Structure formats: structure tokens, C-alpha cells
Amino acid sequence: MNICFSASRLMKASEVRQLCEEMRNNPDMVMSLESAAKEKLYKRLEFRQKEKAAS
């Protein structure tokens, strides 16, 4: 599984390593974050499709 993190601030390498380690050791957290991100993405796509249909 490929995971891409984006941050709103610059992070130290130690912070990135710690975050990656937490994700590796807790796959349930990764699954919950992934499902939340997918849900947001699908809502955005639905909204765009409705806008295009209304135009």
C-alpha cells in the first residue's frame, strides 16, 4: 500500500520518522484515515458532478 502524506507545515525528519513508525505499527489507524480521506474525496466529486449537471 502506498501512502502519501502532506503537511501544512515543515516537519523535522525525526517527526516524519515517528509518524511513519506509528502508522506502520497501527494499521487500523491507517485504515480509518484512509476511509475518512476517501469519503471527503467522494463528497467533493459528487459536488462537482452536481455543479456540472446544473450548468
N, C-alpha and C positions, 0 to 999 in steps of 0.2 A: 504494500500500500504506500503510495506517495502522498506526503503531506507537505503543504506549502504554508508556512507561517508568514504573516505580515504584521508589522508592528507600527504603531503610531509614534514611536519614539525609538531612538537608537538604544541598543542593548549591549551590554558588555558580553564578551564571549562566555564568561562564567555563567551569566544569566541564561544565555541560549543553551549551553550545555545542561544546566539544571532543568530547564523546561523540557528539553528533549528526553532527558532521563526520566522525568515524571511521566511523560507521555508513553515512553517505552514500557515502563513498569505498571501502567494503569490503562489497559486497552479499553476499559469501559468508559473512561473519561474521553478518550479519542472518539469512540462511537457516539457519545452524547453530543460532543462538539460538532462532529460531522453531520449528524442528523439536524441539529439546530441550524447549521450553515446552509444545508440543502433546503430546509424549509424556508429560510429567508430568500434564497435564490429563486425558488419556485414561485413565491409570492410576487417577487419583482417581475418575473417573466409573465405571470398571469396579468399583472397590472399593465405591462407594456402591450400585451396582446389585446387587452380590452381597449386601451387607448387607440391602437391602430384600427380596431374594428369600428370604433366610434367616429373616426376621422372620415 
